[in-house]
């Protein structure tokens, strides 16, 4: 059967066909749908779960591989930093059942905090890396990754990009075949003490040589000869852009295996073409390899390290051709993403702005609290950094900011890596105030269940972390739960905890307005006679409220009746 | 050899561009084309500007569409039609919902929503059709069916049998919403 599939969906199909039996991931755009699609298959055949973070997911998958079953985990590029620790040593132990880790880079930073190139992790961990360029290859490369994993006794990384992960193209499906290995205790292979790891490192270096040999003839790497005036060495989405931009005006060496890179194959291709280009998004990894083997291609001197490429970018850079287009003379206002109407985070950020405190921010929907008009955020680095960063900030300020600084972190992010930061606050003692924004879901990535909301990936009941008890048990005595939909309660609670002479946690608990289980009230409306045009209701930055003909007006297609705006209006002009 | 054709669906997060792209992709696939559909997730429900690229032909390489490359832009909102106008090919066509949704800079009073955008685009010599898809969607039973109203409208001129569209609706729309969406499609097709 053939049909259109997202790249991520095709990876999930590949897992199923490859007989994978264990999948564990943490959500992260653009990788999330791999695991969501994996969970749509029979869980008795291919068990799937959301783990608390990428490190746990990766370690769980390694455990499943030790057990002799084909295993898998998926993450976004920054997630691989979290999972790097187990990956680098799993490279030494190798596998029993095949183990594949998918990582999705975000060229263009559509929804990420940096633009790192995951190929650096493949080189660092000495693990082979495959990179598909469309959905068909996503499925084929996934299956091939398991064969390589078992043949060469190594984890294999499958590298995606936003374009490959989130583009649909045609995929042919095949049947599932299960491959299993017996578990046998093997301390020299699986216990990485120095005595065992030293000989293992030798094996890893030999393995890289063998993999490089494999890369010379593997069907993963493909030569397409047309006009030999221009030769392009390329990978992933960049291959598709180059192929469209130059068609048969150039020849191509498409590298589907991006680590380790072949030598003879590249030299042979270079010898057949007049002008050699390396077209790779982000870092200059293929180009550097070419220089190491004595070639002098045109690479990053012409093409940028930054963002996504495209056919028109390459046409302009290589052929000097520019696209023609029409545009209006008007300035088109930007339309940035905003907190949804009814978002439970809105009241918290309004209050933080009103209080004028330092806000140590984190990764999630609530990072939108940094945008106008709320602008209530000072820093955002990575998952969990709000809590640990606030501690460092407060220590360095010698307590001066303890009464005017908070951390904000979502429920899922807190579970991911906020807990250890909170332990540090209690253990090394700062009187820090941490706000856990508990909306009962992992929101930004599109609603995944998590260990704090009492449901597993299948929506079945699961144990739920008791956040209040957890915070108390690590040494925080002041823990309270508030309703962030109540502005007076929110402000009073934050003020009280800021002045408290000990660390505290405020759990702001209200479910995401987009959850299907949340019952909404009918839209509110403005009584134009009562409205005094003071614009107080505009301060909360709700996309449903705007000024029309001098008076506030509520868009009834957007309003979900949360009632936050009614608490802003001193004239009672907003009615149910 | 069929030339590569490019369609863009543009709108505001939450307007249902993803469902519309699935319906279109389904129709094109049933017509035997190579098809690529590209979308960016993550911010899609947060009220930001969203875009989906759809390309079809004998063999499609790049899944993205660049400036000056689009045959048809289907816009779910007037300002978005103007924003993505540079992506239209010379001689291309725009179908837009006449609905206006204020972006945050307009809501906050920092910028004005430009007036008369449809006329200004037409004045540039562009073939643009505007319809009030929101009213038709509400008539069909849900303001959320704007996406399918626009699919109904495009189905008139796209040149594929109506049966293919109906099949695509059956396959892509959740069962409980199928009646409203079939009605919305019919209203768009009659418009």
Interface residues (C-beta under 8 A of the other chain):
Chain A: X3 X4 X29 X30 X32 X33 X110 X111 X134 X162 X163 X166 X167 X168 X169 X170 X237 X240 X241 X243 X244 X245 X308 X310 X311 X312 X313 X323 X324 X325 X326 X327 X328 X330 X331 X332 X333 X334 X335 X336 X337 X338 X339 X340 X365 X368 X371 X372 X373 X444 X445 X446 X514 X538 X541 X543 X545 X546 X547 X555 X557
Chain B: X12 X13 X14 X25 X26 X29 X34 X35 X36 X37 X38 X39 X40 X41 X42 X43 X44 X45 X46 X47 X48 X49 X60 X61 X62 X63 X64 X66 X67 X68 X69 X79 X80 X82 X83 X85 X86 X87 X88 X90 X101 X102 X103 X104 X105 X106 X107 X108 X109 X110 X111 X112 X113 X114 X117 X120 X121 X124 X125 X126 X134 X143
